[in-house]
Amino acid sequence: MQVKTPRVMVIGFGDLARRLAPKLTGLAEVIGVSRRPELLPGAVRAVYGDYTQPESLEEAASLKPDVVIFTPVPTSRDLEGYRTGYAQAARNICDAGLLASAKRALFVSSTRVYAEKAGAWVTEDSPLAAGDPFVDALLEGECCFRRYATTTVLRPSGLYDGARPIMLKPIIEGLASQFGDGYTNRIHRDDVAGVLAHLINLHINGAHVPATLSLNDSEPVRTADLEAWCFEQLGRKPMGTRENQPRGNRRISNAKLLATGFKLVYPTFREGYRDALIQRS
């Protein structure tokens, strides 16, 4: 008896999807839903669709995917952009019937939803910052998917890679942060793509897939300690300070992620930043 190759549909085919697609070779048929389908890799079945325009999703829905991955981004950095890119987009996808055939959905959200701001450890069961309108937009998107399909919500911390390590720019310029006491969290984009592939593999093989996962590397670090390490790698000392706004001061636990059997390629910031610093030194 021939086993049907599962159809994995990625809605919002951006950077994470491009990193994910090669990892699914031989495991699944990959369908990419994009406003620019002509730009998708050749191994991906490209379909036009704009998740902010529900009428454009009819063709994608007709393909009856087994697994749906949604990697949303806000359409702008203001509140309206978050509502459109997360809450309304999720409603559009669900109303278009894209989850009707799905045995599993993966919704990529953010650790921004957690309320902790005093440096404590945060798990998937920690209190949420409901009432913050930006967080509410994220949570509404999560809940919408859960109503329509068996969904795993993924909440990554700060995404980075060696080519675009945003935090390195002021360090290269010799500037340390004015506020450096707070903890920061990050995960490499390749590891996020790896998590997506890992969870799809678990699903296909009938293994347990958690309902919620925080995605972070294994070492939350204070901003000052991270910057000190970077300056040491460059063989320099800071020449001044830059104004920076203290952000969510929390330590994101990845214990639940690691318990699924996933192994990080970049377990700490050191592995992720070292090559980038060498290239820029």
Secondary structure as GFF3:
##gff-version 3
##sequence-region A 1 281
A	DSSP	beta_strand	7	11	.	.	.	ID=ss1
A	DSSP	alpha_helix	15	20	.	.	.	ID=ss2
A	DSSP	three_ten_helix	21	24	.	.	.	ID=ss3
A	DSSP	beta_strand	29	34	.	.	.	ID=ss4
A	DSSP	three_ten_helix	37	39	.	.	.	ID=ss5
A	DSSP	beta_strand	45	48	.	.	.	ID=ss6
A	DSSP	three_ten_helix	54	57	.	.	.	ID=ss7
A	DSSP	alpha_helix	58	62	.	.	.	ID=ss8
A	DSSP	beta_strand	67	70	.	.	.	ID=ss9
A	DSSP	alpha_helix	79	82	.	.	.	ID=ss10
A	DSSP	pi_helix	83	88	.	.	.	ID=ss11
A	DSSP	alpha_helix	89	95	.	.	.	ID=ss12
A	DSSP	beta_strand	104	108	.	.	.	ID=ss13
A	DSSP	three_ten_helix	111	113	.	.	.	ID=ss14
A	DSSP	beta_strand	121	122	.	.	.	ID=ss15
A	DSSP	alpha_helix	133	148	.	.	.	ID=ss16
A	DSSP	beta_strand	151	156	.	.	.	ID=ss17
A	DSSP	beta_strand	158	160	.	.	.	ID=ss18
A	DSSP	alpha_helix	168	172	.	.	.	ID=ss19
A	DSSP	beta_strand	175	177	.	.	.	ID=ss20
A	DSSP	beta_strand	183	184	.	.	.	ID=ss21
A	DSSP	beta_strand	186	188	.	.	.	ID=ss22
A	DSSP	alpha_helix	189	204	.	.	.	ID=ss23
A	DSSP	beta_strand	212	215	.	.	.	ID=ss24
A	DSSP	beta_strand	221	222	.	.	.	ID=ss25
A	DSSP	alpha_helix	223	234	.	.	.	ID=ss26
A	DSSP	beta_strand	240	242	.	.	.	ID=ss27
A	DSSP	beta_strand	251	252	.	.	.	ID=ss28
A	DSSP	alpha_helix	255	259	.	.	.	ID=ss29
A	DSSP	alpha_helix	269	280	.	.	.	ID=ss30
###
